């Protein structure tokens, strides 16, 4: 029993680490980080995103496996479509802030909750596939299911911290090497966010 539980938790950690690298996740945090680059900011955005993502999965776990409730299918579909819309919005906001910065206008914002909210939306949209293996692995035990999701979310957080570290170091290196290339990369990330968002919306409808 102990070995089975440890194997389940190890599998959930690995799945969480891999889950964080989904394209929509990486593009979202990359675009948000590109608005105002910096290592600390990138780490903060990525960690807040992961906390929002994990928080929603924990709530879904309690509702589904603790209380026996079901999430409406329409809600999950709407969340998937909203992910695409948010990616487009993030990309467009990046372009607007890049323009403001070029004009010398301050773009300092207080939107510290934005990464958390985006993470929550991603968590809701991906809750069905993320929790699909819980009944099998937990063998209908709520505590094990909760542990699975906690460790899964820890894996997501670990990966996102690595993503944030990588983004911050890459941004710093590009700025030191070529400011023009750095700006092109920022516009490329914003464009990618808009394009992926459009693709996501079309395929979720």
PyMOL commands that set and color helices and strands:
alter all, ss='L'
color gray80, all
select helices_A, chain A and resi 2-19+23-35+39-66+73-102+114-125+127-131+134-138+142-177+179-204
alter helices_A, ss='H'
color red, helices_A
deselect
rebuild
show_as cartoon
